Amino acid sequence: MTLTLAGKAFAPAMFRRQWIMAMGLGALGLIPVRAHEYYALQFMLIHPWTEPTLPGQNEARVRFRLQSITDDDRLIGAQFAFSRVAELRSGIDNQLPPVPWIDIRRGESMNFSPEGFHVLLKDLAQPLYRDRSYPLSLRFERSGTLTVMMSMSSAD
């Protein structure tokens, strides 16, 4: 729930008050704390996940949502320790080449899913097991690198 830039962790100023309140009330059990929210300078990334894979399955499509987008940015890359390649994709057709970047527009919300823009993890080194989480790094042109914990479950 923090942003890391140049090795320093902080909550962005525009979200700091909400973050402090949510942590305090969540610790008291008064409201549920959403553990799958990540903050960057220009947006909030919600619930990164993919479906668990089976042995021998070598691809996984990552889903997440961007909202509260306050300024334009671009997703320019991704890295996942358990795959040889992480591609930016537009749509489910693997015959088309990956896209070089994905534009993120101020004032919009974006759903990343196999039917639209998403991250495709290729050449998986191991199965991705249900009910586990794995670190995924997303590189943005203006916001830098945001490392999130990607769940292996459903979009709850």
C-alpha positions as CSV (number, residue, x, y, z in Angstrom):
1,M,0.0,0.0,0.0
2,T,3.0,2.2,-0.4
3,L,4.9,3.6,-3.3
4,T,8.6,2.9,-3.5
5,L,10.7,5.5,-5.5
6,A,14.5,5.6,-5.3
7,G,14.4,3.1,-2.4
8,K,12.1,5.3,-0.2
9,A,8.6,4.1,0.7
10,F,5.7,6.6,1.1
11,A,2.0,7.0,0.5
12,P,1.3,9.6,-2.2
13,A,0.0,12.9,-0.7
14,M,-3.4,12.7,-2.4
15,F,-4.0,9.3,-0.9
16,R,-2.2,9.7,2.4
17,R,-5.2,10.7,4.5
18,Q,-7.3,7.8,3.1
19,W,-4.5,5.4,3.6
20,I,-3.9,6.3,7.2
21,M,-7.7,6.2,8.0
22,A,-8.0,2.8,6.2
23,M,-5.1,1.3,8.1
24,G,-6.3,2.6,11.4
25,L,-9.9,1.6,11.0
26,G,-8.8,-1.7,9.4
27,A,-6.6,-2.5,12.3
28,L,-9.5,-1.9,14.6
29,G,-11.7,-4.3,12.5
30,L,-14.1,-1.5,11.7
31,I,-13.6,-1.7,7.9
32,P,-12.0,-4.3,5.7
33,V,-8.6,-3.4,4.4
34,R,-8.2,-4.2,0.7
35,A,-4.8,-5.8,0.5
36,H,-4.7,-5.8,-3.3
37,E,-4.4,-2.0,-3.8
38,Y,-1.2,-0.4,-5.0
39,Y,-0.5,3.3,-5.4
40,A,1.6,5.1,-8.0
41,L,1.9,8.8,-8.5
42,Q,-0.7,8.9,-11.2
43,F,-3.1,6.0,-10.4
44,M,-4.2,3.2,-8.1
45,L,-3.8,-0.4,-9.3
46,I,-6.3,-2.9,-7.9
47,H,-6.2,-6.7,-7.5
48,P,-3.5,-8.0,-9.9
49,W,-4.3,-11.7,-10.5
50,T,-4.2,-14.6,-12.9
51,E,-5.6,-18.1,-13.0
52,P,-3.5,-20.9,-11.5
53,T,-1.7,-22.9,-14.2
54,L,-1.3,-26.6,-14.6
55,P,2.0,-28.5,-15.1
56,G,3.1,-28.0,-18.7
57,Q,1.0,-24.9,-19.2
58,N,3.5,-22.2,-20.2
59,E,1.4,-19.0,-20.3
60,A,-0.6,-16.9,-18.0
61,R,-2.6,-13.7,-18.6
62,V,-2.5,-11.1,-15.9
63,R,-5.6,-9.1,-15.0
64,F,-5.9,-5.9,-12.9
65,R,-7.7,-2.6,-12.8
66,L,-6.3,1.0,-12.9
67,Q,-8.4,3.7,-11.5
68,S,-8.1,7.2,-10.0
69,I,-5.9,8.1,-12.9
70,T,-4.8,11.7,-12.3
71,D,-2.3,12.1,-15.2
72,D,-1.3,10.4,-18.4
73,D,1.2,7.6,-18.2
74,R,2.3,4.5,-20.2
75,L,2.8,0.9,-19.2
76,I,6.1,0.1,-21.0
77,G,7.1,-3.3,-19.6
78,A,6.7,-6.0,-17.1
79,Q,9.0,-8.6,-15.4
80,F,8.1,-11.8,-13.6
81,A,10.8,-14.0,-12.0
82,F,9.1,-17.3,-13.1
83,S,8.7,-16.5,-16.8
84,R,11.3,-15.9,-19.5
85,V,9.1,-13.3,-21.2
86,A,6.4,-10.8,-20.0
87,E,4.7,-9.2,-23.0
88,L,2.2,-6.3,-23.2
89,R,-0.8,-7.5,-25.2
90,S,-4.0,-6.2,-26.8
91,G,-6.5,-8.9,-27.1
92,I,-6.4,-12.7,-27.0
93,D,-4.9,-13.4,-30.5
94,N,-1.3,-14.6,-29.9
95,Q,-0.7,-14.4,-33.7
96,L,-0.5,-10.6,-33.4
97,P,2.8,-9.1,-32.1
98,P,3.0,-7.7,-28.6
99,V,2.4,-3.9,-28.2
100,P,5.3,-1.7,-27.3
101,W,3.3,0.2,-24.6
102,I,-0.2,0.7,-23.3
103,D,-1.4,4.3,-22.9
104,I,-3.0,5.2,-19.6
105,R,-5.3,8.3,-19.9
106,R,-6.1,10.8,-17.2
107,G,-9.7,10.6,-15.9
108,E,-10.3,7.1,-17.2
109,S,-10.4,3.7,-15.4
110,M,-8.9,0.7,-17.2
111,N,-9.6,-3.0,-16.8
112,F,-6.7,-5.2,-17.9
113,S,-8.1,-8.6,-19.1
114,P,-7.4,-11.2,-21.8
115,E,-10.1,-9.7,-24.0
116,G,-8.3,-6.3,-24.0
117,F,-5.0,-4.9,-22.8
118,H,-3.1,-7.3,-20.5
119,V,0.3,-8.7,-19.5
120,L,1.1,-12.1,-21.0
121,L,3.6,-14.2,-19.0
122,K,5.3,-16.7,-21.4
123,D,7.6,-19.6,-20.9
124,L,6.7,-20.2,-17.3
125,A,9.4,-21.9,-15.3
126,Q,7.0,-23.6,-13.0
127,P,3.2,-23.9,-12.4
128,L,1.5,-21.0,-10.7
129,Y,-0.3,-22.5,-7.7
130,R,-3.8,-21.6,-6.5
131,D,-4.0,-19.4,-3.3
132,R,-0.4,-18.2,-3.7
133,S,1.0,-14.8,-4.6
134,Y,4.0,-13.9,-6.7
135,P,5.8,-10.6,-7.2
136,L,5.2,-8.9,-10.6
137,S,7.0,-5.7,-11.6
138,L,5.3,-3.3,-13.9
139,R,7.3,-0.5,-15.5
140,F,5.6,2.8,-16.2
141,E,7.1,5.7,-18.2
142,R,6.3,8.4,-15.6
143,S,5.5,6.5,-12.5
144,G,8.6,4.2,-12.6
145,T,8.5,0.5,-11.5
146,L,5.6,-0.7,-9.3
147,T,6.1,-4.2,-7.8
148,V,2.8,-5.8,-6.9
149,M,1.8,-9.2,-5.5
150,M,-0.1,-11.1,-8.1
151,S,-2.7,-13.5,-6.7
152,M,-3.5,-16.9,-8.2
153,S,-7.3,-17.1,-7.7
154,S,-10.2,-15.1,-9.1
155,A,-11.3,-11.5,-9.2
156,D,-13.0,-11.3,-5.9
